[in-house]
Amino acid sequence: MKLEGTHQLHASRERVYQSLIDPEVLKRCIPGCEHLEKSGENIYTATIRAGVGSIKGVFKGNVKLEDMRPPEHYRIVVDGKGAPGFMKGSGDLDLEQQGETTVIKYRGEIQVGGTIASVGQRMIQGTAKLMVSQFFSALEAEAKTARGEPPPRHGFFRTALRWCSGWLRKMIRR
């Protein structure tokens, strides 16, 4: 399954890039992330609680950052296994400064197997798009936070409100 899209964040490209490689920020932003810890040079172990439809579970896996060109690009490679099945994927993120905002262009591929694959590609793709939107909404809140300030609070309702306000801003601009 392929995923691609763009997200506009109201923060500088350097700040967004630093947020994207900070394990503490990523742990707070990735939906369902329970554990994210550095295990090597640009390598992390992760535990994520996720699911599609009625099939839910905990996935444990690895995340590796490659082809890093701060503050404009990196490639992410992930793999995980859990009771509901397995997931493998990779993607490229390109950051472009446009005035006061940063546009993130992402493209990648994900493979799923096991019980979770039985729910169908449309449901998996819909869930993946929702998780991507939640991630970028949380990341924008993190990137807007000034250094030294406490991190913003996240959670389903806060992230949903951030997403709705971003969607409304897009509609008003059109």
Secondary structure per residue as TSV (DSSP state, phi and psi in degrees):
chain	resnum	aa	ss	phi	psi
A	1	M	-	360.0	136.9
A	2	K	E	-102.4	143.8
A	3	L	E	-128.0	133.9
A	4	E	E	-157.0	154.8
A	5	G	E	171.2	-173.8
A	6	T	E	-135.2	151.8
A	7	H	E	-138.1	138.1
A	8	Q	E	-105.0	124.5
A	9	L	E	-116.0	137.6
A	10	H	S	-88.1	71.5
A	11	A	S	-162.8	161.7
A	12	S	-	-69.4	153.2
A	13	R	H	-60.8	-40.6
A	14	E	H	-62.8	-43.6
A	15	R	H	-66.1	-40.4
A	16	V	H	-64.7	-44.2
A	17	Y	H	-61.8	-45.1
A	18	Q	H	-60.8	-37.8
A	19	S	H	-65.8	-37.1
A	20	L	H	-69.7	-17.9
A	21	I	H	-111.6	3.3
A	22	D	-	-90.6	115.0
A	23	P	H	-60.2	-33.7
A	24	E	H	-67.7	-41.5
A	25	V	H	-65.9	-46.0
A	26	L	H	-61.2	-40.0
A	27	K	H	-59.3	-39.5
A	28	R	H	-74.4	-27.8
A	29	C	H	-91.6	-33.1
A	30	I	S	-71.7	120.4
A	31	P	T	-58.3	127.5
A	32	G	T	80.7	4.4
A	33	C	E	-73.1	121.3
A	34	E	E	-102.5	-24.0
A	35	H	E	-153.2	133.8
A	36	L	E	-149.6	115.9
A	37	E	E	-138.1	139.4
A	38	K	E	-69.9	130.5
A	39	S	E	-121.3	-0.7
A	40	G	E	-179.4	-173.2
A	41	E	T	-66.3	108.3
A	42	N	T	60.0	29.0
A	43	I	E	-126.9	135.9
A	44	Y	E	-132.8	150.9
A	45	T	E	-102.7	145.7
A	46	A	E	-139.6	151.5
A	47	T	E	-129.9	121.7
A	48	I	E	-130.1	132.5
A	49	R	E	-96.2	117.1
A	50	A	E	-150.3	170.4
A	51	G	E	-175.0	168.9
A	52	V	E	-129.5	123.2
A	53	G	T	61.4	-129.3
A	54	S	T	-88.8	-3.5
A	55	I	E	-97.0	109.6
A	56	K	E	-132.3	158.1
A	57	G	E	177.7	-173.7
A	58	V	E	-107.1	132.0
A	59	F	E	-113.2	135.7
A	60	K	E	-117.8	137.0
A	61	G	E	-168.4	-163.2
A	62	N	E	-125.9	149.5
A	63	V	E	-128.8	130.8
A	64	K	E	-128.8	131.9
A	65	L	E	-99.9	129.8
A	66	E	E	-131.1	169.8
A	67	D	E	48.7	44.7
A	68	M	E	-78.3	125.5
A	69	R	E	-132.4	81.1
A	70	P	T	-59.7	142.8
A	71	P	T	-98.7	32.1
A	72	E	T	-110.9	-22.0
A	73	H	E	-160.0	148.8
A	74	Y	E	-160.1	162.2
A	75	R	E	-113.0	138.7
A	76	I	E	-119.5	134.3
A	77	V	E	-123.8	126.7
A	78	V	E	-129.6	150.7
A	79	D	E	-150.1	143.4
A	80	G	E	-155.0	152.9
A	81	K	E	-134.2	150.0
A	82	G	E	-164.2	179.9
A	83	A	T	-56.6	-37.8
A	84	P	T	-76.4	-8.6
A	85	G	E	143.0	-151.2
A	86	F	E	-134.4	164.1
A	87	M	E	-145.8	135.5
A	88	K	E	-133.6	144.2
A	89	G	E	-168.7	166.3
A	90	S	E	-151.6	154.1
A	91	G	E	-160.0	158.3
A	92	D	E	-112.6	137.5
A	93	L	E	-119.5	125.7
A	94	D	E	-118.5	129.6
A	95	L	E	-110.0	131.6
A	96	E	E	-130.0	126.8
A	97	Q	E	-78.3	128.8
A	98	Q	E	-132.5	92.0
A	99	G	T	66.3	-122.8
A	100	E	T	-88.9	0.0
A	101	T	E	-118.2	165.9
A	102	T	E	-121.1	130.1
A	103	V	E	-102.1	123.8
A	104	I	E	-103.7	121.5
A	105	K	E	-104.8	126.8
A	106	Y	E	-127.4	148.0
A	107	R	E	-153.0	140.6
A	108	G	E	-170.9	178.5
A	109	E	E	-130.7	143.9
A	110	I	E	-130.2	138.1
A	111	Q	E	-119.0	133.7
A	112	V	E	-125.9	150.0
A	113	G	E	-147.8	168.7
A	114	G	S	90.9	-160.1
A	115	T	G	-58.2	-38.0
A	116	I	G	-63.2	-28.3
A	117	A	G	-70.6	-18.3
A	118	S	G	-72.0	-14.0
A	119	V	G	-78.0	-13.2
A	120	G	-	102.4	147.9
A	121	Q	H	-64.7	-36.9
A	122	R	H	-63.3	-41.9
A	123	M	H	-68.3	-40.1
A	124	I	H	-64.0	-44.8
A	125	Q	H	-65.3	-39.5
A	126	G	H	-62.9	-43.0
A	127	T	H	-65.3	-41.5
A	128	A	H	-62.4	-42.9
A	129	K	H	-64.2	-39.7
A	130	L	H	-63.2	-44.3
A	131	M	H	-64.8	-37.5
A	132	V	H	-63.4	-45.1
A	133	S	H	-62.4	-43.3
A	134	Q	H	-63.2	-41.2
A	135	F	H	-60.4	-49.6
A	136	F	H	-68.9	-32.3
A	137	S	H	-64.4	-43.8
A	138	A	H	-67.7	-38.9
A	139	L	H	-63.4	-39.8
A	140	E	H	-62.5	-42.5
A	141	A	H	-61.6	-40.2
A	142	E	H	-65.5	-45.3
A	143	A	H	-68.0	-26.5
A	144	K	H	-77.6	-18.1
A	145	T	S	-71.8	128.9
A	146	A	-	-70.0	149.7
A	147	R	T	-59.4	137.0
A	148	G	T	93.6	-20.1
A	149	E	S	-78.8	152.7
A	150	P	-	-65.6	149.5
A	151	P	-	-64.7	153.1
A	152	P	-	-68.4	157.3
A	153	R	-	-84.4	141.4
A	154	H	-	-121.2	171.3
A	155	G	-	154.6	169.0
A	156	F	H	-56.4	-50.5
A	157	F	H	-70.5	-40.8
A	158	R	H	-63.1	-43.2
A	159	T	H	-66.1	-40.4
A	160	A	H	-63.2	-41.0
A	161	L	H	-64.6	-40.8
A	162	R	H	-62.0	-42.7
A	163	W	H	-63.2	-45.1
A	164	C	H	-61.8	-43.3
A	165	S	H	-66.3	-37.3
A	166	G	H	-65.0	-41.1
A	167	W	H	-63.5	-43.1
A	168	L	H	-62.9	-40.2
A	169	R	H	-59.6	-42.0
A	170	K	H	-62.8	-42.9
A	171	M	H	-66.0	-38.8
A	172	I	H	-67.4	-38.1
A	173	R	H	-65.0	-29.1
A	174	R	-	-75.8	360.0
